[in-house]
Amino acid sequence: MLKRVSATNAVLGLLCVMYFITYLDRVNIATAGAEIIREFGMSKTDFGLILSAFAYPYAIFQVIGGSVGDKFGARRTLLVCGLVWASATILTGLVGGIVSLFLARVLLGFGEGATFPTATRAMQNWTAPGRRGFAQGITHAFARLGNAVAPPIVAFLMYHFGWRTSFVILGGISFVWVVIWYLYFRDDPSDHPKITADELDALPPPRKVGAKQSVPWGPLARRMLPVTITYFCYGWTLWLFLGWLPSFFKENYGLDLKNSALFASGVFFAGVVGDTVGGMLSDSILHRTGNVKLARLSVIVVGFLGAAASLAGVFLTRDLTLVALLLSSGFFFAELVIGPIWSVPMDIAPKYAGTASGLMNTGSAIAAIVSPIVFGLIVDLTGSWTLPFVGSVGLCLLGAALAFTMHPEREFVDPVTGPVGPVAPAPAGE
């Protein structure tokens, strides 16, 4: 007999699917990039600008969206977000030129800007404190799974239907998720008809939707600034991979669409493993030691240093297989960072989890604006597809150093209401 899926696991599963779909919808353009560049007669710098269009509203809506999610709840906020990003994905397949393509990507950024901070708000209510690293790691693993399957899926759809229809189909899938999410999810776990008493006992007290809350913006932003800057260092490499990896294999090694998609997919699958391992490892250290700082920083620093070492190796060889392995190793180590660093906003400020995670993710969103443009510009100016990785190596080393400034063990003190309350680790074996 099949075991019943608990309500908490079902909610986590829905969030995993959302992370998968949002990344599928935001990186599909990378696989279709060569065809889009050819159809619209763009340079690499032009296409870098198109890639960055997503990030302008995405950066703005990190903090705004996180605050909205804290105020109105994840159920309604993600409903609106989903309707916008699904529509934007479909509209991308209907564009008539560079301007409309830019605007479609801007609309996608509006739709997806609040999704991850709001998902963190949902996890704050629906995840036991000792499982936060796992929850953040597994959801982001599904995001990387979206990265991994996007190249072959989009390549398949392009081969059979053309690049425009591929966007319409993927947008339709997003609409299906939106309906299921709104029908199943509840902001307060105690309102869910399927949740058990044992599950409720393991969860933290939820913050009621609509409860009055005045966000201490200045103090909270200053407290989260080291986390934001550290996450920028990670985000630089992430967005370089997301925007340019299929084109890197296609243009630098002369591969066809199918083979470039397969190589890119292999690299992204390494990130799936990295996300899962990083979150589980961080939680394991927390269970064993009760030391939040050790649990988060040890994994983050190892991730940054491993990524820097792996990407530095790309400059030492032209062998396609070895380069693919080095890029896979680099992405694996970079993704180790995700589970622990997305737990940090919940460790520091659980009362403002959505806003705090939005402040953090602003760092990655700013990197998403700059990194793709810089990559395309360097390729146009130098003809080298390898040179842009210099920035990634340097910023990974900087991120490892800056990680020690985040202090997840120090709770945020609200200047009006006082401490938000310490976050106790779950007992070992839970």
C-alpha positions in Angstrom: 0.0 0.0 0.0 1.3 3.5 -0.9 2.2 5.7 2.0 0.2 8.9 2.2 2.2 12.0 1.3 2.1 14.4 4.3 0.8 17.9 3.8 4.2 19.4 4.6 5.9 17.3 2.0 3.2 18.0 -0.6 3.7 21.7 -0.1 7.5 21.3 -0.4 6.8 19.3 -3.5 4.7 22.0 -5.0 7.5 24.5 -4.3 10.0 22.2 -5.9 7.9 22.1 -9.1 7.6 25.9 -9.0 11.4 26.3 -8.8 11.7 23.8 -11.7 9.2 25.7 -13.9 10.5 29.2 -13.2 14.0 28.2 -14.2 12.8 26.3 -17.2 11.0 29.5 -18.3 13.9 31.9 -17.6 16.7 29.8 -19.2 14.9 28.5 -22.2 16.0 31.5 -24.2 19.7 30.5 -23.8 19.1 27.3 -25.8 17.1 29.2 -28.4 19.7 32.0 -28.4 21.5 31.0 -31.6 18.3 30.9 -33.6 17.0 34.2 -32.1 20.4 35.9 -32.8 20.2 34.7 -36.4 16.6 35.7 -36.9 16.9 39.2 -35.5 20.5 39.8 -36.7 21.9 40.5 -33.2 25.5 40.7 -31.9 26.6 38.8 -28.8 26.4 42.1 -26.9 22.9 42.6 -28.1 21.9 39.2 -26.9 23.6 39.8 -23.6 21.4 42.9 -23.2 18.3 40.7 -23.9 19.4 38.2 -21.3 19.8 41.0 -18.7 16.4 42.5 -19.4 14.9 39.9 -17.2 17.0 41.0 -14.3 16.0 44.7 -14.0 12.5 44.1 -12.6 13.7 40.9 -11.0 16.2 42.9 -8.9 13.6 45.5 -8.0 10.9 43.0 -7.0 13.2 40.9 -4.7 12.6 43.3 -1.8 9.2 44.5 -2.8 8.0 41.0 -3.6 9.4 39.6 -0.4 7.6 42.3 1.6 4.4 41.6 -0.3 4.7 37.9 0.4 5.2 38.7 4.1 2.1 40.9 4.2 -0.4 39.1 1.9 0.9 35.5 2.2 2.4 33.1 -0.3 -0.9 31.8 -1.6 -2.1 35.0 -3.2 1.3 36.4 -4.0 2.5 33.3 -6.0 -0.9 33.2 -7.8 -0.3 36.6 -9.2 3.4 36.0 -9.9 2.5 32.8 -11.7 -0.1 34.4 -13.9 2.4 37.1 -15.0 5.4 34.8 -15.7 3.3 32.3 -17.6 1.9 35.0 -19.8 5.4 36.5 -20.3 6.7 33.1 -21.4 3.9 32.7 -24.0 4.4 36.3 -25.2 8.1 35.6 -25.8 7.1 33.2 -28.5 5.0 35.9 -30.2 7.6 38.7 -30.4 8.3 40.5 -33.6 11.7 42.0 -33.0 14.4 43.0 -30.5 12.3 45.6 -28.7 9.3 43.3 -28.1 11.7 40.5 -27.1 13.3 42.8 -24.5 9.9 43.8 -23.1 8.8 40.2 -22.9 11.9 39.4 -20.8 11.2 42.4 -18.6 7.7 41.1 -18.0 9.1 37.7 -17.1 11.3 39.4 -14.5 8.3 41.1 -13.0 6.5 37.8 -12.7 9.4 35.9 -11.2 10.9 38.6 -9.1 8.9 37.8 -6.0 8.8 34.1 -6.3 11.8 32.9 -4.3 11.5 35.4 -1.4 7.8 34.5 -1.2 8.6 30.7 -1.4 10.9 31.3 1.6 8.0 32.9 3.4 6.0 29.8 2.7 8.9 27.6 4.0 9.1 29.6 7.1 5.6 28.5 8.1 5.8 25.0 6.6 9.3 23.8 7.5 10.7 22.7 10.8 13.8 24.8 11.8 16.2 21.8 11.5 15.1 21.0 7.9 15.6 24.5 6.4 18.9 23.7 4.7 17.3 20.6 3.2 14.2 22.5 2.0 16.2 25.3 0.4 18.6 22.8 -1.1 16.0 20.5 -2.6 13.9 23.3 -4.0 17.0 24.9 -5.6 18.0 21.5 -6.8 14.8 21.4 -8.8 15.7 24.9 -10.1 18.9 23.4 -11.4 17.0 20.4 -12.8 15.1 23.0 -14.8 18.4 24.3 -16.0 19.5 20.8 -16.9 16.5 19.7 -18.8 15.8 23.0 -20.5 18.4 22.6 -23.2 17.3 19.2 -24.4 13.6 20.0 -24.0 13.8 23.3 -25.8 16.0 21.7 -28.5 13.4 18.9 -29.0 10.5 21.4 -29.1 12.5 23.7 -31.5 13.3 20.8 -33.8 9.6 19.7 -34.1 7.7 23.0 -33.7 10.2 25.9 -33.9 11.5 28.1 -31.1 8.4 30.3 -30.9 6.0 27.4 -30.2 8.4 26.0 -27.6 7.8 29.1 -25.5 4.0 28.9 -25.9 4.0 25.3 -24.7 6.2 26.0 -21.7 4.1 29.0 -20.7 1.0 26.7 -20.7 2.7 24.3 -18.3 3.2 27.3 -15.9 -0.6 28.0 -15.9 -1.3 24.5 -14.8 1.0 24.9 -11.8 -0.7 28.2 -10.8 -4.1 26.5 -10.6 -2.9 23.6 -8.5 -1.0 25.9 -6.1 -3.9 28.1 -5.4 -6.3 25.2 -4.8 -4.0 23.2 -2.5 -1.8 25.7 -0.5 -2.8 27.5 2.7 -0.7 30.2 4.4 -1.4 28.9 7.8 -0.7 25.2 8.0 -3.4 24.7 10.7 -6.0 25.7 8.0 -5.0 22.9 5.7 -7.5 20.0 5.8 -4.8 17.3 5.3 -2.2 18.3 7.9 -1.8 16.2 11.1 -1.2 17.2 14.7 2.3 15.7 14.6 3.2 17.9 11.7 1.9 21.0 13.3 3.8 20.3 16.5 7.1 20.2 14.5 6.4 23.5 12.8 7.2 27.0 14.1 4.3 29.3 15.1 3.0 30.8 11.8 2.7 34.5 11.2 -0.9 35.2 10.3 -1.6 36.8 6.9 -2.7 40.4 7.2 -1.1 40.8 10.6 0.2 44.3 11.0 3.9 44.4 10.5 6.2 47.4 10.1 9.4 46.3 8.4 12.5 48.0 9.9 13.9 48.6 6.5 17.1 50.4 7.4 18.4 48.1 10.2 17.3 45.0 8.3 19.0 46.1 5.1 22.2 46.8 7.0 22.0 43.5 8.8 21.5 41.6 5.5 24.1 43.6 3.4 27.0 41.2 4.0 24.7 38.3 2.9 23.6 40.3 -0.2 27.2 41.0 -1.3 28.3 37.4 -0.7 25.3 36.2 -2.8 26.3 38.6 -5.6 29.6 36.7 -5.8 27.7 33.5 -6.3 25.1 35.0 -8.7 27.8 36.3 -11.1 28.8 32.7 -12.0 25.2 31.4 -11.9 24.0 33.9 -14.5 27.0 33.4 -16.7 26.2 29.7 -16.8 22.5 30.2 -17.3 22.8 32.7 -20.1 25.7 31.5 -22.1 26.6 27.9 -21.5 24.7 26.3 -24.5 26.2 29.0 -26.8 29.7 28.4 -25.2 29.6 24.8 -26.3 28.0 25.5 -29.7 30.2 28.4 -30.7 33.5 27.6 -29.0 33.6 24.0 -30.0 31.4 24.0 -33.2 28.8 21.6 -31.8 25.3 21.4 -33.3 22.2 22.4 -31.3 21.6 18.9 -30.0 25.1 18.2 -28.8 25.6 21.7 -27.3 22.3 21.2 -25.4 23.4 17.8 -24.1 26.8 19.1 -22.9 25.1 22.1 -21.2 22.5 19.7 -19.6 25.3 17.6 -18.2 26.9 20.6 -16.4 23.5 21.7 -15.0 22.8 18.2 -13.6 26.0 18.6 -11.5 24.3 21.6 -10.0 21.2 19.5 -9.1 23.5 17.2 -7.0 25.3 20.2 -5.5 22.1 21.8 -4.3 20.8 18.7 -2.7 24.2 17.8 -1.0 24.8 21.3 0.2 21.4 21.6 2.0 21.6 18.1 3.5 25.2 18.6 4.6 24.5 21.9 6.3 21.5 20.5 8.2 23.6 17.4 9.2 26.3 19.7 10.7 23.6 21.7 12.5 22.0 18.5 14.0 25.3 17.2 15.2 26.8 20.4 16.6 23.9 22.8 17.2 26.3 25.5 15.7 24.4 27.5 13.1 27.5 29.4 12.1 29.5 26.3 11.5 26.7 24.6 9.7 26.2 27.4 7.2 29.7 28.9 6.7 31.6 25.6 6.4 29.6 24.5 3.4 29.5 27.9 1.8 33.2 28.5 2.0 34.0 25.0 0.6 31.6 25.6 -2.2 33.2 28.9 -3.2 36.7 27.6 -3.1 35.9 24.5 -5.0 34.2 26.5 -7.7 37.1 28.8 -8.0 39.6 25.9 -8.3 37.5 24.1 -10.9 36.9 27.1 -13.1 40.5 28.1 -13.0 41.2 24.7 -14.7 39.2 25.8 -17.8 42.2 28.0 -18.8 44.6 25.1 -18.9 43.0 22.9 -21.5 41.0 23.0 -24.8 39.9 19.4 -24.6 36.1 19.4 -24.8 35.5 16.5 -22.4 37.9 17.9 -19.8 36.4 21.4 -20.0 32.9 19.9 -19.6 34.0 18.1 -16.5 35.7 21.2 -15.1 32.6 23.3 -15.7 30.4 20.5 -14.1 32.7 20.5 -11.1 32.6 24.2 -10.8 28.8 24.3 -11.0 28.6 21.5 -8.4 30.7 23.4 -5.9 28.9 26.7 -6.6 25.6 25.1 -5.9 26.8 23.7 -2.6 26.4 27.3 -1.5 22.6 27.5 -2.1 21.1 25.4 0.7 23.0 27.0 3.5 22.9 30.6 2.2 19.2 30.6 1.6 18.8 29.3 5.2 20.6 32.3 6.5 17.7 34.8 6.1 15.5 32.5 8.0 18.2 32.0 10.7 18.8 35.8 11.0 15.2 37.2 10.7 12.4 34.5 10.7 9.8 37.2 11.3 10.8 39.0 8.1 11.9 35.9 6.2 10.4 37.0 2.8 11.9 40.5 3.0 15.3 39.3 4.3 15.6 36.7 1.5 14.5 39.3 -1.0 17.3 41.6 0.2 19.8 38.7 -0.2 18.6 37.7 -3.6 19.0 41.3 -4.8 22.7 40.5 -4.9 22.1 37.7 -7.4 19.6 39.8 -9.4 22.2 42.6 -9.8 24.7 40.0 -11.0 22.1 38.9 -13.5 22.0 42.4 -15.0 25.8 42.8 -15.3 27.2 39.3 -15.8 25.5 38.3 -19.2 26.3 41.7 -20.7 30.0 41.5 -19.7 30.3 38.0 -21.0 28.9 39.0 -24.4 31.0 42.1 -24.6 34.2 40.3 -23.8 33.4 37.7 -26.5 32.7 40.4 -29.1 35.9 42.3 -28.2 38.3 39.4 -27.8 36.7 36.5 -29.6 37.6 34.4 -26.5 34.8 32.3 -24.9 37.1 31.4 -22.0 38.3 34.8 -20.8 35.0 35.8 -19.1 35.5 33.0 -16.6 38.3 35.1 -15.0 35.6 37.2 -13.2 34.0 34.1 -11.9 37.2 32.8 -10.3 37.9 36.1 -8.7 34.4 36.6 -7.3 34.2 33.0 -5.9 37.4 33.7 -4.0 35.9 37.0 -2.7 32.7 35.2 -1.8 34.6 32.7 0.4 36.2 35.6 2.3 33.0 37.6 2.6 31.0 34.6 4.0 32.6 35.2 7.4 30.9 38.6 7.6 27.3 37.2 7.5 27.0 35.8 11.1 23.9 33.7 10.8 24.3 32.9 14.5 23.4 36.4 15.5 19.7 37.1 15.5 18.3 40.3 14.1 17.1 42.7 16.7 14.1 44.7 15.7 14.7 48.3 17.1 11.0 48.5 18.0 9.9 45.1 19.2 13.2 43.7 20.2 14.7 40.3 19.3 12.7 38.1 16.9 13.6 35.1 19.0 16.3 32.6 18.7 16.0 29.7 16.2 16.6 26.4 17.9 18.0 23.6 15.9 16.1 20.4 15.6 17.2 17.5 17.8 19.6 15.0 16.3 17.8 12.3 14.4 14.6 14.3 13.7 
